[in-house]
């Protein structure tokens, strides 16, 4: 998985986690994707770890 793909999957996983399994806002998803796309792969993994998002949720 490359950095951009990880950024997209992490944004979706965070919104699903915080939204109780629902994506309520496409604009929120796009905003997070944009923010995460500027981070390094290691930073993205750190965000995932800090938020309790494991590898299976990123698939």
C-alpha positions in Angstrom: 0.0 0.0 0.0 1.4 3.4 -0.9 1.1 6.6 1.1 -1.8 8.0 -0.8 -3.8 4.8 -0.4 -3.1 4.7 3.3 -4.2 8.4 3.6 -7.6 7.5 1.9 -8.2 4.4 4.0 -7.2 6.1 7.2 -9.6 9.0 6.6 -12.4 6.6 5.9 -11.6 4.4 8.9 -11.5 7.4 11.3 -14.8 8.8 10.1 -16.4 5.4 10.4 -15.0 4.9 13.9 -16.2 8.4 15.0 -19.5 8.2 13.2 -20.6 4.9 14.6 -20.0 3.0 11.4 -21.6 5.6 9.1 -20.0 8.2 6.8 -22.2 11.3 7.3 -20.2 13.8 5.3 -18.4 13.5 2.1 -16.8 16.9 2.7 -15.3 15.6 6.0 -13.9 12.6 4.2 -12.3 14.8 1.5 -10.9 17.2 4.1 -9.3 14.4 6.0 -7.9 12.9 2.9 -6.4 16.2 1.8 -4.9 16.7 5.3 -3.5 13.1 5.5 -2.1 13.2 1.9 0.5 15.7 3.1 1.8 13.4 5.8 4.6 10.8 5.5 3.8 7.1 5.6 5.3 6.9 9.1 3.1 9.8 10.3 0.0 8.2 9.0 0.8 5.0 10.8 1.3 7.0 13.9 -2.1 8.6 13.6 -3.7 5.2 13.0 -1.9 3.8 16.1 -2.9 6.7 18.3 -6.5 6.3 17.3 -6.6 2.5 17.8 -7.0 1.8 14.1 -5.5 -1.5 13.3 -4.4 -2.9 9.9 -7.7 -4.8 9.2 -9.6 -1.6 9.4 -7.3 0.0 6.8 -8.1 -2.7 4.2 
